[in-house]
């Protein structure tokens, strides 16, 4: 895909949605971190339902540690892998208290040292909470990047590296959100919604769908 076409794709995304953000509900960087950890192999809707209860009383590292693993489990039981996630949330909260003054660090290295936090989770927090130009490649972004020809790659890291390299700088901070939303609601896995796609004429996917 040539640079002019790639720029036009992001220009259209920006025109349609000038201020994109995550669909996870949060008020602080810590709440965002918790929500993203919980979102692994879970839908944003299920995470928002669980955190609505959890965050009502337990929305700081100190309160999560005080609640304990069993208490966190009770609040997030509706989410997959809730036992492992509860252990990770209590452990990462303890580290935040002991090493970071109970604040979420704006450093990839520090974030990735936290239990349950990998590169993708760190990228979401760095981008959404701290405004850093990172791209967290999930299944939606991986599919859209490959299908459209925007940044094809054989694995998530190669797609991430290409997006960071090829996305025009003025669009990079929001690229993550635009691509996730496009994959979640338009460029679907089984049958992409090509007839209602705003970048249909720019996309390099040959087997475009139609209403017919």
SVG drawing of the C-alpha trace seen along z (x, -y; Angstrom):
<svg xmlns="http://www.w3.org/2000/svg" viewBox="-29 -15 41 34">
<polyline fill="none" stroke="black" stroke-width="0.4" points="0.0,0.0 1.4,-3.4 1.8,-6.2 -0.9,-8.4 -3.5,-5.7 -2.5,-4.9 -2.8,-8.5 -6.2,-8.8 -7.4,-5.8 -6.5,-7.4 -7.8,-10.8 -11.2,-9.2 -11.1,-7.4 -10.3,-10.8 -13.0,-12.6 -15.6,-10.0 -14.4,-9.8 -12.1,-12.7 -11.7,-11.6 -11.7,-7.8 -11.1,-6.0 -11.4,-2.6 -14.9,-1.1 -13.6,0.0 -15.0,-2.3 -12.5,-3.8 -11.8,-7.1 -8.1,-6.7 -5.0,-5.0 -5.3,-2.3 -8.9,-1.6 -7.8,-1.4 -5.0,1.0 -7.4,3.3 -9.9,3.2 -7.3,4.1 -5.9,6.9 -9.5,8.3 -10.2,7.9 -7.9,10.7 -10.1,13.4 -13.2,11.4 -15.5,8.8 -15.4,5.2 -19.1,5.4 -18.4,8.2 -15.5,6.3 -17.5,3.1 -20.3,5.1 -17.8,6.5 -15.8,3.3 -19.1,1.4 -19.3,3.4 -15.6,3.7 -14.8,0.0 -17.7,-1.2 -15.6,-0.5 -12.3,1.0 -10.6,-1.3 -7.2,-1.9 -4.2,0.5 -4.6,0.2 -8.3,1.2 -7.6,4.1 -4.9,5.5 -7.2,5.0 -10.0,6.9 -7.7,9.8 -7.8,12.5 -11.0,14.2 -12.8,10.8 -11.6,9.8 -12.7,13.3 -16.2,12.7 -16.4,9.4 -15.1,10.6 -16.5,14.2 -18.5,13.5 -15.2,13.1 -13.2,15.9 -10.0,16.9 -11.2,14.9 -9.1,16.8 -5.8,16.1 -6.8,12.5 -7.7,12.0 -4.3,13.2 -2.6,10.9 -4.6,7.9 -3.7,8.3 -0.1,8.9 0.3,6.0 -1.5,3.7 1.0,4.7 3.9,3.9 2.4,0.5 2.2,-0.3 5.7,0.9 7.6,-0.4 5.6,-3.2 3.8,-5.0 0.5,-3.4 0.6,-5.1 0.6,-3.4 4.0,-4.0 4.1,-5.5 7.0,-3.2 6.7,-0.1 9.4,1.7 7.7,1.0 4.3,2.0 5.5,5.2 7.0,6.2 3.5,6.3 1.8,9.7 -0.8,10.2 0.6,7.3 2.1,8.1 3.1,6.0 -0.4,5.5 -1.8,4.4 1.1,2.1 0.5,0.5 -3.1,-0.1 -2.3,-1.8 0.6,-3.9 -1.6,-5.0 -5.0,-5.6 -3.9,-6.7 -0.7,-8.6 -1.2,-9.6 1.9,-7.8 1.8,-6.8 1.7,-3.0 -0.4,-0.4 -1.7,2.6 -2.3,5.2 -5.2,7.5 -7.1,9.9 -9.1,7.0 -6.1,4.9 -4.2,7.9 -7.1,8.8 -7.7,5.3 -4.0,4.6 -3.5,7.8 -6.8,7.8 -6.7,4.2 -3.0,4.2 -2.4,1.4 0.4,3.2 0.5,6.9 2.6,9.1 2.8,12.7 2.5,12.1 1.2,9.3 4.7,7.9 5.5,7.5 2.1,5.8 2.8,3.5 6.2,2.6 4.9,1.8 2.0,-0.3 4.5,-2.3 6.8,-2.8 4.2,-3.5 1.4,-5.3 1.7,-9.1 2.8,-10.7 -0.3,-12.9 -2.6,-9.8 -0.4,-7.5 -1.8,-8.3 -5.4,-7.4 -4.6,-4.7 -5.0,-1.9 -8.6,-2.9 -9.7,-3.5 -8.4,-0.1 -10.0,1.8 -13.4,0.2 -13.2,0.8 -12.4,4.5 -15.0,4.8 -18.0,3.3 -17.2,3.2 -14.3,5.4 -15.7,8.5 -13.9,11.8 -16.5,14.0 -18.1,11.5 -16.6,8.1 -19.1,5.3 -17.6,4.0 -20.8,2.2 -20.8,-0.1 -17.0,-0.5 -15.7,-4.0 -12.4,-2.9 -13.8,-0.3 -12.2,-1.9 -8.8,-2.1 -8.7,1.4 -6.7,4.1 -8.9,7.0 -9.9,8.7 -12.9,10.8 -15.0,7.8 -18.5,8.6 -21.7,7.1 -25.3,6.7 -26.4,8.9"/>
</svg>
